[in-house]
Amino acid sequence: MLQNMTDEGTMASDYYDEDYEDQLCRKEEVVKVGSIIIPVFFSLVVVLSCIGNILVLVILALYESLKSLTNVFILNLAVSDLLFTFGLPFWASYYIWGWTFGESGCKVVKFLFYVGFYSSVLFLTLMTIQRYMAVVHPLSDWEKHKGFSVAPFIIWILSGTISLIGSFHSKVILHFNNAYCEYGTVEMKSGIAYFQNAFFFIAFIIMGFCYCRMLQTITKSRTNKRHKTVRLIFCIALVFFVGWAPYNIVMFLKSLTDQNIKPFTDCPVSIRLDYAYYACRMLAFTHCCLNPVFYVFIGVKFRNHLKSILQNIFKKKKNLDSSQTRLAKNQSLGSMY
């Protein structure tokens, strides 16, 4: 059987499911909504993510030292988010015209998409552990531990390996004159979904434990920045959970549809799950836009660096305008004689 759901979302070209016993579940309205909203939203995310993460890389290159472990993690997180972002235009096109990039393109885009996804979550988790060690165990020599220095390499190797598995089993499937970038079997598709669920759950448990311990430590301290730090840590944990938890829950429920488990194969339930998947997926994918805000730009140093960049840009523009005005004035005076 061929579902109208790809691993990346509801396909905009498929008009019904064939897996219902007594009737066709027609989804023209679902398809219409997805083919309009998803591409527009993904386009907005791509623009904002590219601006935010490229600014992060520029600030790190011009103003910060990459000898700092924190800056190294921030740089890798920005690269992860950009890789995640690079997959979105292809999926936006997928919702409108189906898959038009061939089987090699299917494998490459899925690899880039998932290596960005897995590495991003892993770097977020690693940054949380780093902050946990700095707050809860400030006197330890944790920064000198070799494990932190080689962690980025391990994360990229691990993310690439996992992504290669999904990429290898991806193929272009033709169905009713429509092309789909899909997994070869329903079992593989369900296995990837369950792995993502477990991946998110483990990462959230680790992050939740670290943030709880940090909150306990900060609450007992008597620094002037206590309340601001508590709010920041709470916002980071809340955004992570609100963004990814609904997405993983709906993805799990849709895997039950693939397994023909009642009542998830009923047409009304399936349609509601499709709409829920749209909403939760868009919410989750905004993480590549929000990461620069919550993990970087909220820092005082980065805000100051950003102000310096903007001031230099406007200053150069002002000087250029002044030079052009003087030149035009001199030319005007010269023409009078």
WOBELHU-V391206 format. One line per field, one symbol per residue. psi: psi as a letter, one per 30 degrees, with the letter a starting at -180 (. if undefined). A space follows every 10 residues. Layout:
psi: ???
This chain:
psi: ljlgklffak kffkflkggk eflkjkheee eeeefeeeee eeeeeeeeee eeeeeeeeee eeflkgfkee eeeeeeeeee eeeeeffeee eeeefegajg gleeeeeeee eeeeeeeeee eeeeeeeeee eeeeeeiffl heffkfeeef eeeeeeeeee eeeeeeeegk lkkkjhgkkk jlleleeeee eeeeeeeeee eeeeeeeeee eeeeeeeeef lhlfgeeeee eeeeeeeeee eeefeeeeee eeeffeefgh kkgffkeeee eeeeeeeeee eeeeffefef eeeefdffke eeeeeeeeee eeeeeeeeee eeeeeeeeee eeeeff.
